Amino acid sequence: MTEIFDQLRENLILALIIGCEIGFWFFLLAGLVARYPLRSPKVGGVLLLCTPLVDVVLLVVTVFDLRTGGEATWPHAAAAIYLGLTLGFGHSMMRWADQRFQHRFAGGPPPVRPPKYGRAKVRYEWKQFGRFAIAWLISAVIMGGLVFFVSTPAQTEVLWKVALPVMTGTGVAWFVLGPFLTTIRPPRPRRGARETYVA
């Protein structure tokens, strides 16, 4: 445990990524608690609006670290990927949590589960892959900005030689195993099962 804390102290970006992840869930849960159990939608709205600020802080610190001569390491790459994934999937994650809090504390309808069969499943898989594509694009733009506008290609080699290819490979695998296979062979619903669709 001591070694882990020592590594975090030595690597500001890694510690900040962990802190941002904690901060994201803190503001999300605090906002939903204020909105539903505490019946204070204005306070809840303010807390929920703070979730994007966590990403802004991470981006600013990453840029500052590279601008001051730091060499990009895998935590810098992880920061760019984290920012992309948060912006790509953050809204759907917030909606997922909001549905459950609304159902539990405000008498809202039961949360809609992802579809398992038919055309609804195909649409759902394409929607999820679309979110990943947005996350990939945001991460690629951030990495490109760090390479060409903040630092130098030599200092940021890990970004475009390791991080971006890994994320691209993940996207290709996701496409093949997700929307592509589901489209050419959609799962058939069981007899009497109803198709649903999650936006």
N, C-alpha and C positions, 0 to 999 in steps of 0.2 A: 504493500500500500504506500509506503514511504517513497519507493522508487517511482510510482505513478505520479505522486504529487511533485516530485523533483522534475520529472519530464514535463509536466504541465507548467511549472515555473519557468523552465528553460525554453518552452515553445509557446509563445503568446497566442499564436493563431489557433493551435490545437485547443488550448484552454478556452479561447473565445468561442470556438465552434460548439464545444460542450455547453458553455454558458448560454449561448444563443438558443440552443435546443431546449435547455431548461427554461429560458426566458419565454420562448414561444409558447410552450405548454402552460407556463404560469399565467401569462396574460390571457390565453385562451380560456383556461378553466376559471380564472378569477372573473373574467368578463361574463361567462355563462352563469356562474354562481350569482353574480350581482344582478343579471338580467332576469333569472327565473326564481331561485329560492328566495332571494332578498327583494325581489320585485322592484328593482331599480334599473330600468332599461337605459337611462341616460348614462349612468356610471358604467354599466356593462358595455355600452357602445364605445365609450372612451377607452376602456381597457382593451377591447377587441381591436381598436384602431392602433394600439401600441404594438401589436404583433409585427407589422411590417417594419417598425423602427428597429427591431432586433436585427433584421437583415441589413438595414442601412449602416448600423454600427459595425457589423462584421465587414462589410465592403469597404468602409472608410479606413478601418484599421489595417486591412489587407493591403490596400493601396498605399497607405502611409509606410508600412513595413517595407514594401518593395521600392518605394520612392527614396527611402533613406539608405538604399544600398543592399538591402537584404536579398539573398538568393532564394528563389522559389523552391519550396520543398513540397512533399506530398500533402502536408496540412494546408498549404496555399491552394493546391489543386482541390483538396476536399472542401475548402471554403467556397470555391467557385461552383462546384457541383452541388453543395448544400444550398447555396443561394438559388440555383436553378430549380432544384427539386422543391424547395419551399415555395417559390413563386408559382411553379407549375401545379403543385398539388395542394398548396396551402388553403385555397378557397374551398376545395372539396373536403379537406380534413375538417375545416371549421364548420361546414354544413353538416358533416357526419356527426360531429359532437353536438351541434345545436339541435339536431333532430332528437337525439337521445335525452338531452336536458329538457327540451320542450315536452317530450312525452312523459318524462318522469316527474317534472315539477309543475307543468302548466297544463296538463290534461290534453296535450297535443296528440296527433295520431301516432300509431306505432311507426318506428323507423322502417323505411323501405329497404328491403334486402336486395342485393345485386341479383339480377336474373341469372338463371342457370340454363335456359333452353331457348332454342329458336332464334327468331330475328332480334328479339330483345337482347339476347346474349351477344349477338354479333354487334349490335349498336353499342352496347356497353363496352365491349373490348376495344372497339375503335375509339370510343370516347376516352378510355383510360390511356390508350397509346397516344392519342392526341395530346393529352396532358404531359406525357413523357417527352413528346416531340417539342413541346413548348419549353419544358425544363432543359432539354438538350440545347435548344437554340439560345436560351438565356445564358446557360453555362458557357457555351462556345463564344458568345459575344463578350462575356466578362473575361474569359481567358484571352481572347484576342485583344481586348483593351489593355489587359495587364501586360501582354507581350509587347505590343507596338506603341502604347502611349504612356505606360507607367514605368516599365523597366526595359530590358533589352532581351532579344531572343536567347542569348547565351545564359542570362540569369534565370530565365523562365522556361528552360528546356523541358522540365518535367511536366509542364502544363500541356504543351502541344505534342510531345512525343510519348507521353504516358497517359495522362488523365483523359484527354479528349479521345484517343483511340479506345481506351477502356469503356468510356461512356458510350461511344458509337457502337462498339461491339455488343454492349448491353442492350442498346436500342434495336439492333438487328435481331438479336435473339428474342427480345420481347415481341417484335413484329411477327416473326415466324411462328413462335409458339402461341401468340395471342390472337390478334385480329386476322392474320392470314389463314391459319388452320381453322379458326372458328368460322370464317367466311366460307371456305371451301367445303367444310363439313360441320355445319352447325349442330350442336347437341339437340337431340329430339326430346321434346317434353314428354313426361310420363302421361299416361292416360288420365285425363281429368285435371292435369296441372294447368295453371293459368300463367301466361307470359306477363312479365312485369318489366319495367324499364326504369333505370336509375339515371338521372341526368348528371 
